Amino acid sequence: MKIVIQRVSSASVKINKEIYSHIENGLVIFLGIHSEDNLDDIQYLIKKIVALRIFSDGDGKMNLSVHDVKGDLLVISQFTLYAQTKKGNRPSFIDAANPEIALPLYHDFLTCLQQQYKGRIETGEFGADMQISLCNDGPITIIIDSKEKKAL
């Protein structure tokens, strides 16, 4: 699994020109699911998301997590994170999980996230054409790939 996390002051999702969900201060999490992902990938990423210290403390240093600041989370499924662009000009998405694999993992990700994070969690709609608006705060953008984790 691959995620792109953006610290935001606000964000919203529109589907069919209607606001589907929105958050205030917190994180937007774009979630890409690989065809070989499993529960270990989910658990690794959720642990990182909840504990990642990317919010400023009273001294202006990034020492606080989303949990510490009681921030909101907005999770958006985004298969294009697995785009391959080495050959030609049209991206290939061959490594992205097909919907039959990705949808259950997406739901597992959300369930595990709700178990680990008691704050507000919003989502987009899996497979929908969405328009995402966000105000990146910082800007802070972090990319984490569960396949690049090191043994602890």
C-alpha positions in Angstrom: 0.0 0.0 0.0 1.1 3.5 -0.7 -0.3 6.6 0.9 0.1 10.3 0.3 -0.6 12.3 3.5 -1.3 16.0 3.4 -1.7 18.1 6.4 -4.7 20.4 5.8 -6.6 23.2 7.4 -9.7 22.0 5.5 -10.7 19.6 2.7 -13.8 18.4 1.0 -14.9 15.8 -1.5 -17.6 16.4 -4.2 -19.3 13.7 -6.0 -21.8 14.6 -8.8 -21.3 18.3 -7.8 -22.6 17.7 -4.3 -20.4 17.8 -1.2 -20.0 14.2 0.0 -17.7 14.8 3.0 -15.5 17.5 4.5 -13.0 18.0 7.3 -11.3 20.8 9.1 -7.8 20.7 10.6 -6.3 17.2 10.0 -5.0 14.9 7.4 -6.1 13.9 3.9 -4.9 10.4 3.1 -4.8 9.3 -0.5 -4.7 5.5 -0.4 -3.3 3.3 -3.2 -3.8 -0.4 -3.0 -1.3 -2.8 -4.6 -2.4 -6.2 -5.9 -0.2 -7.9 -3.3 -1.3 -5.9 -0.2 -2.7 -7.5 2.9 -3.5 -6.8 6.5 0.1 -6.3 7.5 0.3 -3.4 5.1 -2.8 -1.9 6.6 -1.6 -2.2 10.1 1.8 -0.7 9.3 0.3 2.3 7.6 -2.3 3.0 10.2 0.3 2.9 13.0 2.3 5.5 11.0 -0.7 7.7 10.2 -1.8 8.0 13.9 1.6 8.5 15.3 3.3 10.7 12.6 4.4 13.9 14.2 3.7 16.5 11.6 1.7 19.1 13.5 3.4 22.1 15.2 3.7 22.3 19.0 3.8 25.6 21.0 7.4 26.2 19.8 6.5 25.8 16.1 8.3 22.4 15.9 6.6 19.4 14.3 6.2 17.3 17.4 2.5 16.6 17.5 0.5 13.8 15.9 -3.0 14.0 14.5 -4.1 12.3 17.7 -2.5 15.0 19.8 -4.3 17.8 18.0 -7.6 15.9 17.7 -7.5 16.4 14.0 -9.9 15.0 11.4 -9.0 12.4 8.8 -10.2 12.2 5.2 -9.4 8.9 3.4 -9.6 8.9 -0.4 -9.0 5.7 -2.5 -6.6 6.5 -5.3 -5.4 3.7 -7.6 -3.3 6.1 -9.6 -0.7 6.1 -6.9 0.5 2.9 -8.6 0.9 4.5 -12.0 3.9 3.2 -14.0 5.3 5.9 -16.3 8.7 4.5 -17.4 7.5 3.5 -20.8 5.5 5.7 -23.1 3.3 8.6 -22.1 0.2 6.7 -21.1 0.5 5.5 -17.5 0.0 1.8 -16.7 -1.8 0.8 -13.6 -1.0 -2.9 -13.8 0.3 -3.0 -10.2 -2.8 -1.4 -8.7 -5.2 -4.0 -7.2 -8.3 -4.6 -9.2 -11.6 -3.6 -7.5 -12.4 -7.2 -6.4 -9.2 -7.1 -4.3 -9.0 -3.4 -3.5 -12.5 -2.8 -2.3 -12.4 -5.3 0.6 -8.9 -4.0 1.6 -10.2 -0.4 1.5 -13.0 -1.4 3.9 -10.5 -3.3 6.1 -8.3 -0.2 6.1 -11.2 2.0 7.2 -12.3 -0.5 9.9 -8.8 -0.8 11.3 -8.4 3.0 11.2 -11.6 3.4 13.2 -10.3 1.0 15.8 -7.0 2.8 16.2 -8.2 6.4 15.8 -11.2 7.7 17.8 -11.4 11.1 16.1 -13.5 12.1 13.1 -12.9 10.0 10.0 -14.5 10.9 6.6 -14.1 9.2 3.3 -14.7 9.6 -0.4 -16.5 6.9 -2.4 -14.5 4.0 -3.7 -14.4 4.0 -7.5 -16.3 7.3 -7.8 -15.3 10.3 -9.9 -14.5 12.7 -7.1 -13.4 16.3 -7.0 -11.1 16.9 -4.0 -10.5 20.4 -2.6 -8.0 21.0 0.1 -5.9 23.6 1.7 -2.5 22.1 2.3 -1.2 23.5 5.6 2.5 24.1 5.6 2.7 22.7 2.9 3.2 19.3 4.4 3.0 16.2 2.1 4.4 12.8 3.1 4.6 9.7 1.0 4.7 6.3 2.7 5.0 2.9 1.0 4.3 -0.1 3.2 6.6 -2.2 1.0 9.6 0.0 2.0 9.2 -0.6 5.8 12.3 -1.9 7.6 12.2 -4.7 10.1 11.9 -3.3 13.6 
